[in-house]
Amino acid sequence: MAWSTPMGPVFEREHGVTEADWLATLKGAVADHPLRLRAGEAEVDIGGSGHLLLRWQVLPPRSIALMRMPRLQVAYRFSGLDAGQQAAFLRYFDLFMQRGGG
């Protein structure tokens, strides 16, 4: 599932992924945009004056019968981008981060 429609400059999402998998995938998801990682957060430069700040925290796994799904709560904060630029970035980001089948 991809959520490429702009949700405003600040929003949160829950991802069904471990922190290790998130970090392993993040560099590819931001494509050629500069990425700076710190503990629990990342900053992405988008174009000349656009930025995305990502902050995440590990949540307890979701339990469904005997299945356990990892969860990561991620806060997104865009600045310096209009809705079209934000949507273009998210379109690629979401498709890259998409997991599982069709």
C-alpha positions in Angstrom: 0.0 0.0 0.0 1.4 3.4 -0.9 0.2 6.7 0.5 1.6 9.2 -2.0 -1.1 11.8 -1.6 0.2 14.8 0.4 -1.1 14.6 4.0 0.2 18.0 4.9 3.7 19.0 5.9 3.5 17.1 9.2 2.0 13.6 9.7 2.7 10.2 11.3 2.5 6.7 9.9 2.9 3.3 11.4 5.1 0.9 9.4 5.2 -2.8 9.8 8.9 -3.1 9.8 11.8 -3.5 12.2 14.1 -0.6 12.8 17.0 -2.6 11.2 14.9 -3.1 8.1 13.8 0.5 8.0 17.4 1.7 8.2 18.5 -0.8 5.5 15.9 0.5 3.1 15.9 4.2 3.9 19.0 5.1 1.9 17.4 3.7 -1.3 14.0 5.2 -0.5 15.4 8.8 -0.5 17.2 8.1 -3.9 20.0 10.5 -4.6 18.9 13.1 -1.9 21.5 13.7 0.8 20.6 11.7 4.0 21.9 12.3 7.5 21.2 9.7 10.1 21.2 10.1 13.9 19.7 7.8 16.6 16.0 7.6 16.0 15.9 10.2 13.2 17.0 11.2 9.8 17.2 14.4 7.8 16.8 14.5 4.0 17.7 17.4 1.8 15.2 17.7 -1.1 16.1 20.1 -3.9 17.6 23.5 -3.0 15.6 24.4 0.0 13.4 21.4 0.9 13.9 19.2 3.9 12.3 16.1 5.4 12.8 15.3 9.1 11.9 11.7 10.0 11.7 10.6 13.6 10.8 7.1 14.6 10.2 4.9 17.7 9.9 1.2 18.0 6.4 0.1 19.1 5.5 -3.3 20.6 4.8 -5.9 18.0 1.2 -6.3 16.7 -0.2 -9.7 17.6 -2.7 -11.5 15.5 -3.3 -15.1 16.7 0.2 -16.6 16.7 1.7 -14.0 14.3 3.8 -11.1 15.5 4.4 -8.1 13.3 7.1 -5.5 14.1 5.9 -1.9 14.3 7.7 1.4 13.9 5.9 4.8 14.4 7.4 7.4 12.1 6.8 11.1 12.2 7.3 13.0 8.9 8.0 16.8 8.9 8.4 18.4 5.5 9.6 22.0 5.1 10.4 24.2 2.1 8.3 22.1 -0.4 4.9 22.7 -1.9 2.3 20.0 -2.1 3.4 18.8 -5.6 7.0 18.5 -4.6 6.1 16.6 -1.4 3.8 14.3 -3.4 6.6 13.6 -6.0 9.0 12.7 -3.2 6.5 10.5 -1.4 5.5 8.6 -4.6 9.0 7.2 -5.0 9.6 6.9 -1.2 6.4 4.9 -0.7 7.0 2.6 -3.6 10.5 1.9 -2.5 9.4 1.2 1.1 6.5 -1.0 0.0 6.8 -4.6 1.2 5.1 -7.8 0.4 3.0 -8.7 -2.5 0.8 -6.8 -4.9 
